[in-house]
Amino acid sequence: MKDKRISTTSIDRAFTTELQPVYVVSRHGYSRRFLSRSAAISNLAHYMVTKTFHRAGLTTNEPDEPVFSNGVLVNHMGQHTQQYLFAHNRCMRRIRRILERKREARKWLAKWDSMHDRYVKEQAELQASKPEGIS
């Protein structure tokens, strides 16, 4: 409820909260929220490919490299393997294709529902205006 004793200032217009879509990705025990669809798809593919590689006993990264940082020897994680990157890109394409098919199915179902509603309404109108003596 808005309090009429407090006037609207420019700070109120500058600092507003808007309802934005938040994508939640949950797979194989991981769960994160993302603001962009592409980041959500990329991380979902990462979770899926990483789990598959671990099950198959394949490595996802190159070996660690020992590096000196601030006079201390630390292990720097290696880059992703080429095999992992190819699998990740394939997985992202498949996820996008699945989501596209689901979107098309929702559109078709919306059209079907509207057609069915029109048919039921027209049938009810015809039944209501049916003359007596017709069975």
N, C-alpha and C positions, 0 to 999 in steps of 0.2 A: 504494500500500500504506500502511496506517495504522500509524504507529509507536505502540506501546503505552506507551512511556516518556513521551510527551507527552499530557497530559490534555486533554480537550475542555473548553473554556471558553466563556463567553458570547460572546466575540468570534468564535469559530468559528461559532456559531449566527447571529450578527448579520451576518457577512460571508461569504456563500456565493454561489457562482456557479450560476445555473440556466440550463438550456438553453431558450432562448426562440426562437420563430420569427423569423428575420431575412429580410426581403423584399429581394431584390436586383433592381434595375431597370436594364436595359441596353438602350439603344435609340439609334440614330443617333450612335454614338460616345460617348455619355454613359453613365456607370455609377455608381450610388450604392446604399447599403444603408439600409434603413429598418426601424424597429421596429414601426411600425403599418401595417396593410394600407391604410388610407385615404390615408396620406401617400404610400405607394408608388404607388397608383393615380393620385393627383393628379399626382405628378411624372412618371409615365409619360405621362399625357395631355399634360402641359406639353411634354415632349420631342417628342412626336408632332406636336402642333399647331404648335409653334415651327418645326419642320423644314418642315411643309407651308406655313406662311405665308412662310417665307424662299424656298421654291421658287416660290411664286406671286408673289413680289415685294410682298407685303402687309406692313404694319407691325404689330408686336405691341404696341408701346407708343406713347403720346402723345409729342410732341417733348420733349426735355430742357429744363429750366427753369434759368436761371442764378440761383444763390442764394449769398448771402454766409454763410460759415461760418468763425468765428474770424478774421474780417477778411480772408478769402481768398475770391475768387470761384470757386465750383465749380458744375459742372453736376449738377443733381438729375434722375435718370431719371424720366420721366413714368409715369403709371399705365397699366395695360393698356387697350387699346381695347375698346370694347363688343363688336365683332365677334370679337376674340380670346377674350373671356370666354364668349360664347355657344358658340364652337367648342370651347373647353376643357370646358365642361359637357356638351356633346353627346358628346365623346370619352370622358369619365369614365363617362357612362351606358352607352355601348357596351362599354367595357372590362368594367364590372360585369356586363352582360348576357352577354358572352362567357364570363366566369369562372363565372357561374351555370349556363350550359348545359354547360360542362365538368364542373362538380360533379355535375349531374344525370346526365350520361353515365357518370361514374365509379360513381355509386350503382347505376345500371342494370346496368353491366358486372359489378359485384360480385354482384348478385342473379343474373345470368345464369351467372356462373362457379359459384356455389354450387349452382344448379339443375343445371348440367351435371355437376358432380362427383357429385351425388346420383344422377343418371341413370347415369353410368358405373359407379359403385359397385354400384347395383342390377342393372345388366346383367351385371356380372362375377359377382355372387352367383348370378344365375339361370343363367348359363352353367356355374358350378361345380356347381350342384345338378341339372343336366340329366340325366335318366335315359338309360341306354344304349339305342340303337336309334332314337333321334330324331335326324334329320339336320339 
